[in-house]
Amino acid sequence: MAMDRSASFQLPEIRVPAKLTFAGLIAGLALGVALRGTDVEAPLLALAEPVGALWLRALQMTIVPLVVALLFTGIAGMVTAARAGAMARRTLALFALVLASGTTVAALLMPALLRLFPVPAGVVPAGSAPDGGTIPDIGDFLASLVPANVIDAAARDAMVPLIVFTALFACAATRLPDEPRRLLGTLFAGIAGAMIVIVGWVLMLAPVGVLALGFTTAARAGAAAVGALGHYILIVSAMGAIVLAAAYALAVMGARQPLAAFARAVMPAQAVALSTQSSLASLPAMLAACRALGLRDTSAEFVLPLAVAIFRATSPAMNLAVVIYAAHLSGIEPTPLAIAAGAGVALVTTIGSVSLPGTISFIASTGPIALAMGVPVAPLALLVAVEMLPDLMRTLGNVTMDVAVTATVDRRS
């Protein structure tokens, strides 16, 4: 009866040159600042602008098919997991509560943070032209939820109605007999795999594309571009820190664990998380933390693998924060309705992108949020180059919350 991607298709492993991409960004920014106002700036901009734009378009073309395929397989996997019994349903409900709470906090707090600590003035990334319109009012938004033509919605990058249709289609597919259900699962898993390969190819060229975009941005904004990236890392990481703090609160209030004991038990898993930036690699250490806390093996051996497979506590909150920051970076003030739409998309798309490498997950998760909010995708192409730094907070928060959720489920079972 299973139709999840792991049962029918193994997503390909893609190696993304994160360090080279970061180096390309630094080189582009340094060149842009150093050559700003010189005689060579104009001819270099004439070369860098089309190179950066071409790479950005190549990245953007994969977003819609990748998100649709991942969302279909992710929802199918969630439905399969929910049928596994009472503990599975209790665990999934707690996952949903944590994700919804984090997303709500980010939606409310991120705009307030940016009002207190605004984005450095004068920084507009290359290619920052809106990719979709902002949502004008509640009536139009509600009317747009159901697409009259799903193909037209995909062509217009209208992510909210496209996601609604895909979610309904995936839920309907779980009601089919075994054979067509498996065929659909294999088809969408194959589409997702092919898109990931294409994204991998595009990201292999990221050092060149990011260098061109970084040079173009720094040539226009000067040293303020460097300050904006540091500001971005701190602000977005703060959203992850809130989820990390919530993990300790959940362990104390939900699992009735002493704070000091929980902190000591989870510390080795956190060390592995920081060194590997992988929740999967941290799984043995998380199991050891659960044993140190006195949790039952049956709880830990069920909840933790499920959490690693379909749950990233920090993702929707930090992904929404990224897009809100990108909006401000582009000179756009998102409306409350646009932020609400982005929050909904952030919650739904986290289902499908959990098992992806960090950089590809960043594109697959933040791209549809940006399109849903009418925010330019161009800033994301620059921000992906420094994602390795906020990703430390992502992994730390995810691993700590995984152990806290396991302890809470064990307590409630």
Secondary structure, 3 states (H helix, E strand, C coil): CCCCHHHHCCCCCCCCCHHHHHHHHHHHHHHHHHHCCCCCHHHHHHHHHHHHHHHHHHHHCCHHHHHHHHHHHHHHHHHHHHCCCHHHHHHHHHHHHHHHHHHHHHHHHHHHHHHHCCCCCCCCCCCCCCCCCCCCCHHHHHHHCCCCCHHHHHHCCCHHHHHHHHHHHHHHHCCCCHHHHHHHHHHHHHHHHHHHHHHHHHHHCHHHHHHHHHHHHHHHHCCHHHHHHHHHHHHHHHHHHHHHHHHHHHHHHCCCCCHHHHHHHHHHHHHHHHHHCCCCCCHHHHHHHHHHCCCCHHHHHHHHHHHHHHCCCCHHHHHHHHHHHHHHHCCCCCCHHHHHHHHHHHHHHCCCCCCCCHHHHHHHHHHHHHHHHCCCCHHHHHHHHHCCCHHHHHHHHHHHHHHHHHHHHHHHC
